[in-house]
Amino acid sequence: MILFLWIVSCIVCILLGRYLGDKKIKKKLRAILNKKSELQIASDYRADLLYKWLVAEKRNINILSILNNIETENIGIYGYGVVGKQLARDMKDAHTKITCIIDRNARNIECDYPIYTLDDKLPELDMIIVTSVNLNEVKNHIKQGGCKIILLRDILELAIERGQRSGGK
């Protein structure tokens, strides 16, 4: 129902914008439509990420084994929403060390790790695991040479691929 109302509102704005020729209305409508597509991209990413995590879990593929095979000592997790919190809990059993959490909303988050925003000076990190769709945002802010920045979704894909090659079900 909300989607229907949203579509009707967009159509009315388009027609009104064409009728009046008002560039402000057209500009506002484009901004609304662009925001919707950004939200859809983020939603699709989250769905794909969770699907891959569930596939790995169902096939008894341990994503932490991928992290244990990567020689890293200091890992940052970008994004401390539901996925970031679950990853941090799972990583407590790994041989890798979570050095910090990085989140846009760092000032309002409580956790067991030091927490930073991308604008803060970060500690020395070997890798940042990005749990959100904002990979480019992270890459544009990180100035540390040698710090690998990888999407959690890509780690899951690698774990599933390796699980299939080694006979995982």
N, C-alpha and C positions, 0 to 999 in steps of 0.2 A: 504494500500500500504506500509506504514511504517512497519507494522507488518510482511508483506511478506518479505520485505528486511531484517528485523532483523532475521527472521527464516532462510533465505538463507545464511546470514552472519554466523549464528551459525553453520549451516551444513558445510559450507566451513571451518570454524575454526576446527570443529570436524575432518573432513576428513584430513585437513592439519596436525592437531596434531597427528592423528594416522599414517599418512604417514611418517611424520618426526620423530615421537616419541618424540617430544619436550615437556617436562614437563611444561615449562613456558607457552606454548600456552594452554595446558589443564588446568592449574591452573587459567589462565586469563579467560578462558571460564566458568569454574565453578563459578568464582566470578561474572561474568555477569549474569549467570543463577540464582544464589542465589539472586542477587540484584533484578532481575525481579520478583522472587517469593515474596520477601519482599514488593515490590511495589504492587503486586497483592493482598497480604494480607491486606495491608493498604487501598487499593482501595475497596476491598470487605467490610472491616469494615466500611468505610465511607458510602458506599451504604446502608448497613444494618442499620446504625445509622440514616441516613436521612429517610429511609423507616419507621422506628419506630416512628420518630418524626412526620412524615406526618400522620401516622395511628392515633397517639394520637391527633393531631390537628383535623383530620376529624371526630373523635368520640367525640370531645369536651372534651377531657381528659386533665386536667390541670396538667402538670408535676410539677408546682410550689407547688401544694397542697402536693405532696410527700415531697418536701423540707421543707415546712412549718410544716409538721408533725414530722420531724426529729428535735430533740432539738439540734440545732447547732447555734452558734453565729458567728463563724468565718470560712468562707469558702474560699478556694483558688480554682481557676480555672486553670487547666493545659491545655495549648494549646489555643492560642489566634488567631486562624485562623477564618474562616467564622463561624464555629460552636461555638467556644468559644465566639466570639463577640455577636452572637445572644443569647446565653445563658446569658451572662452578661446583655444584654438589657432586656431580659425577667425577670431576677432576680431583677431588680430594683423595681418591684412591689411586690416582696416576702418579707416576714418578716425576712428572713435571710440576713446576712450581708456578702457581698463580701469583704474580707480583702485584697486580692491581686490576681494578675495574675502571673502565672508561665509559662515561655516559653523559649525554647532553644535559640530563637532569640530575647530575651528581650532587648538587647541593641539597636535594630532597630525598636522597637515598641513604639508608643505613645498611651496612653489610660488614662482614668480618675482614674485608680487605681494604687497603687504601683505595680511595675512589677519586677520580679526576675527570675533568672535562677535556675535550681536545685542545682547548685554549691554554690549559695548564702545562707547566713543564713536567713531562712524564719521566719516570725513572727509566733506566736503561732496560730495553726489552729486546728479546730475540724474535718474538712473534706476537702479533695481535690477531686474535680470532674474532672476526666480526659476526655477530649473531643477528644483525639486522641487514636490511637491504642497502645500507648507506656506505658501501665499500669505497666509492669515489670520495665521499666526504672525509673518510678516515685517511685515505691516501693523500689527499690534498693538505691535510693538517700535520701529518707525521713527517718530521724532518730527520729522524734517526736513520743513518745509513746502515744497511745490514738488517734492519728490522723487517721480517717477513709479515705481510698483511694478507690474510686469507679468510675467505668466507667459511663459516661453519658448514654450509651446504656443500662446499667443495670437499671438505674433509669427509663428510658423510658419503659423498659419491665415491671417493677414493676407497673408503672402508668397504662399501658395498661391492665395488669392482674387485678389490682384492679378495673379498669373501667369496665371490663367484668363481674366481680363478683358482682358489684353494679348495674348492668343493663345498663351500658354505651353502646352506639351503635357504 
